[in-house]
Amino acid sequence: MTKLKLSKIIAFEYLIAFTLTAFFYGRLDFSWLSFIMFILLPDISMLGYLWNTKIGALFYNIGHSYVFPALLMMIAFMTSTTIFLIAALIWLAHIFLDRALGYGLKYDEGFKKTHLQRIM
């Protein structure tokens, strides 16, 4: 299988994950206005690039790792806190959409070098 074909399959899988996350968000009858307002919020982690590429990659990767929204989701279920579940689903949707578009976790060398591909 060629690298291009494989990257399209991976992007499609992330698109499905985004769609499923949005589906569950809707099925839970959460506000679509909130979804739209906060879907780009994790990109605030790009501000680390104002310091340098190493700090930028660190901040970006923290904001785009599955670990923190997954922990937030676990806390939401353990405490029955709806706002945490809303935040976790929006955060995960953002990550899935980014990955579907080819924006992966960053390397220290710069914003355009990711674990998925080199962004043009």
N, C-alpha and C positions, 0 to 999 in steps of 0.2 A: 504494500500500500504506500502510495507516495505521501510525502510530508504535507503537501497542499491538501490532499484528500482527507488526511487524518485531521488536520487543523479545522477543516469544515465540519467534520463529524463532532469534534470537541465543541466548536462554536454552537452547533445545533443542540447538543446536550445541554449547554448552559442556557440556551434560549428556552428549552423545555423546562429547565429548573426555574427560570424567571417566571415563565407562564404559570407553572404550578404554584409558586409562591404568591403570585398575584391572585390566582384562583382562590387559594385558601384565605387570603386577606379579604377578598370579596365575600366569600362564603361566611366569614365571621362577622360580616356586616360592618366592617370598619370604614371610616371616612376616606373616600377617594380623593377628596381635597387634601387631606393630610398626606396621603400617599404621594400625590403630585408635588406638594410643597416640600416634602422631606426626602424624596428619592435621591437628590444630589448631595444631601448633607454630608455623607462620608467623604466627599471630595474635598472637604475642608482640610483633610489630612495632607493635601498637596502643599499646604503652606510651609511645610518643613523644607521644601525646595528653596525657600527664601534664604535659608542659612547656607546649605550646600547640598550636594547630591547624596551624600551618605546619610545625613539627617533626614533629607527629603524621602529617600527610599525607606528608611526606618518608620517614619510617621505614616507614609502612604501604606506600607505593608501592614502596620498595626490596624489602620482604618479599613483595610480590605482583606483581612483574614477572617476565616469562618469562625474562629475560636470565640471572639467576643460576642457576636450576635447569637451564637449557639449557647453560650453561658447565660446571656440575657434571656433567651427563650426558656432555658431550664429554670431560671429564677422566676420567670413569669408563670410557669406552670406550677412551681412549688408554692408560690405565694398568691396565686390567682390574681395577679396584677395585670390588667388589660393593657395599660400603657406600655409595659415592658414587652408584651407580646407584639403590639403594634410596631414598636421601635425595632424589635428583632426581625420581624417579617420585612419591613421596609429596608432595613440594612442588608439583609440577605438578598432581597430582590435587586438592590443596587449592585452588589458584588456579582451576582449571576449575570446581570445585564452588561456590566463592564467586561466580564470574561467572554461573554458572547460576542462582544465587539472587538475582542482581541487585547484588551487591557489587562494584563496579568500583573502579578507581583513584580516589584521593581528590583533591579540590581543597583549597586552603589555607583556604577559607571554613569548613570543618567536615567532620565525619565522614560526614554524611548526603548530601553533594553529591558524586556520583561521575561518572565519564565515561560510565556506562551509564544512570543515572537518578538521581533524587532519592529517597533511601530514606525511607519514611514512618515 
